Amino acid sequence: MSNYDYLLEVQNLKQYFSIPNGLFGSKTLKAVDDVSFAIKEGETLGLVGESGCGKTTVGRSILHLYKPTDGKVFYKGQQIVTKKDINNFRKNVQMVFQDPYSSLDPRMTVSDIIGEPLDIHKLYANKKERAEKIKELLYTVGLTSDHATRYAHEFSGGQRQRIGIARALAVNPNCIICDEPVSALDVSIQAQIINMFEELQEKMGLTYLFIAHDLLVVKHISDRIAVMYLGHLVETGPANEIYNHPAHPYSISLLSAVPVPDPEYARSHSRIVLEGDVPSPLNMPSGCPFRTRCPRATEKCAEAMPPLTEIAPDHFAACWNL
């Protein structure tokens, strides 16, 4: 039995950026503000929210692609602190990026792209073993060894994303952070890639942090869901619980916008359209960041950010008016 409860744990993660303002001044942009969550081994946590809410920044900060402003990241119960920790951590936790067009080097062959992590972490004894591993990885993601000598621009978006996934799998990771891995792809290809993620999880015992804004995709693949709004987590819980009983007004609104292929249901459930615009992360409202668009907002909401409170077993929401 392992001596840790969670494979990946994030505590009070903050990622602030200094943005120039005027000639000599600057403002602080709080892209991620006090975000905490944990993922068990073999589980998928879906992280959802609209564009600009800080989802991708969470993923990149966990891997220290951005140095976190504050907060702690634990892997198998060990905190990631030193450079050596980060290097070992990146071998065990890989990332699949959103845009398969810009995340692959156009000057490298597919063989070199997939082989790069093997080179960095010295995971082969000789050239023959390297070539065998690359061939095996290509087959794992539904490509063939004929693809190895070609360049990224010769492939479609779906095939490029498969190459990106093969690159992430090269170091045999335990966990993959999937940063909107299907949002740049056609709907028909999205389903293939999602199914492949699920097959790989079953076959290799992978753990996922699945970042997306498409709630149908997230529902399909996730065990648990965390909803994010303007740098804060506003609701977390089991996927079915959040779909069937969303508690936070933002989650309720998000879910009302999901298309359901049932005309009867669609007619009886009207979409909840939020009033007002999303506030600028540079000029955040006081208290709860959602209060300027919230139908339930009261004076208390302007005074303090509500804490995540358990409202059902393992189901948490941050709202003063539940």
C-alpha positions, 0 to 999 in steps of 0.5 A, a space after each residue: 500500500 502506498 504511503 500517500 493519499 494523492 498522486 498530485 496535490 496542489 495547495 494554495 497555488 498563486 500565479 501573479 504577473 506584473 503588467 506594465 501600466 503607464 510609463 513607470 507603473 505596473 499592475 498585478 494580474 492575479 491569474 491564479 489565486 489560492 487554488 487547491 485540489 488533489 488527484 488520486 492515482 488513476 483518477 481524472 480531474 476535469 478543470 473547467 471554466 471559460 477562456 481566460 479564467 486561469 485553467 492553463 496557467 494552473 497546469 503550467 504553474 504545476 509543472 513550473 513552466 511558470 515559477 509559482 508566485 506562492 503555494 505548494 505542489 506535492 507529488 506522491 506526498 513529496 513537495 516539489 522544491 529543488 531543481 532536481 525535484 522539478 526534473 524528476 517531477 517532469 519525468 513523471 508528470 507530462 503535458 499535452 498542449 492545446 495547439 498541435 500546430 505550435 507545440 511541435 517543432 517544424 524543423 524536427 522529424 516525428 522521430 526526433 520530436 518523440 525521441 527528444 524526451 528519451 534523449 533528455 532523460 537518457 532512457 535508452 542504451 543504444 540507437 536501436 533501442 531508441 528507434 524501437 521505443 519510438 516505433 512502439 510509441 507511434 503504434 500506441 497512439 495509432 500511427 505507424 513507423 512510416 510516419 517517423 521520418 516525416 515532419 509535423 506540417 505533413 500531418 492533420 491536426 488530429 495526427 499532430 495531437 497524437 504525436 504530441 501525446 506520443 511525446 508525452 508518453 515517451 518517458 512513461 509518466 504516471 500523470 498527464 496534464 492535458 491542456 485543452 487537448 481537443 479544442 483545436 480539433 474537428 468534432 469527429 476527431 475530438 471523439 477519437 482522441 478522447 477515446 484514446 486518452 481513456 484507452 491509454 488510462 486503462 492500459 497504462 494506469 494514467 492519472 489526468 488533469 484534464 483542462 477544457 472549456 467543453 463541458 460535454 468532453 469533461 463529463 465524458 472523461 472525468 471522475 471529478 470536476 473542478 469549476 474555475 472562475 477568474 483565478 478561483 475555484 468556485 466548485 468541485 465534486 464528483 462529475 455526476 454530482 456536479 452535472 446533476 446538482 450544480 450548486 454555484 450560480 456560475 456552474 449552473 449557468 455554465 451547464 445550462 449552456 451545454 447542448 442536450 440532444 433532446 428537444 423535449 428537455 431543451 424546451 423545458 430547460 431554458 438557458 441561463 444567460 449571465 448579465 454583465 461582462 466578465 471583469 478584467 483580471 486587472 480590476 477584480 471586484 472585491 469579495 467574490 469575483 463572480 458577484 458582478 454577474 451573479 443573480 444571487 449577489 448580496 452585500 456580503 458577497 462584496 466583503 469577502 471571498 467565500 470559502 469552499 464549503 462542503 455541501 454534500 459528500 466530497 462536493 464543495 462550493 464557494 458561495 455565501 448564498 447556497 
